[in-house]
Amino acid sequence: MKAIEKYHLINDYLLELIKKGNTGTPEELCQRINVTERTLFRYIEELKLQGEQITYCRRTQSYVLDNLN
């Protein structure tokens, strides 16, 4: 699999988990998608640059979309 294909697959999966509010903590999410914490933050930042309003909810311990709350 090419790197760009892997990037898009992870990006799509990450956005799906965020929409469901089912990411878990950053540490858990890193293990789930097999990336480092720094790489996870880069993915999230990229999604934000694409217009997604992502925040971390401490109560549910998950990343969520602001526009769904």
Secondary structure, 3 states (H helix, E strand, C coil): CCHHHHHHHHHHHHHHHHHHCCCCCHHHHHHHHCCCHHHHHHHHHHHHHCCCCEEEECCCCEEEEHHHC
